[in-house]
Amino acid sequence: MQNQTNNKAKVLMIIDPILLFNGIGSTLYFDTQTLLATVSVFAAIALSLFLGLKGDPVPCERCGGNGGTKCVFCDNGKMKKDAGLINCKVCKGSGLILCKKCGGSGYSRRL
C-alpha cells in the first residue's frame, strides 16, 4: 500500500509542477485557481524568453543606423543670437534630429 502511494506521488510530481515545490511526500493539494495562476506565470515567463531571442539587430533604413540626421537649423546644437550662442530649440542642443522610424536607436523595430 505504501509503495502505491509513493508511485501516485511521483506521477503527480511529474504532471503537476506545483508539487515540485512541496516535495514528493507532501499530501497538500492545490485548488484550480492556484494551478491556473502558476501555469499562467510559467507561460508568461516562457513567452517573454522566447520573444527576447529575436536575433541580430537590423540597422534602420531611413537613418542608415545613425539614429537621426544632422540638424539643418543650427551648427552642432548652437544658434547665434544677439546675446551670443544658445541651444537650438529644434534639436535641443544635440545637433541631431532623431529618426522617427527607429526613435533614435539606429535599429529597426521588430514586432
Secondary structure by P-SEA (a helix, b strand, c coil): caaaaaaaaaaaaaaccccccccccccccccaaaaaaaaaaaaaaaaaaaaaccccccccccccccccccccccccccccccccccccccccccccccccccccccccccc
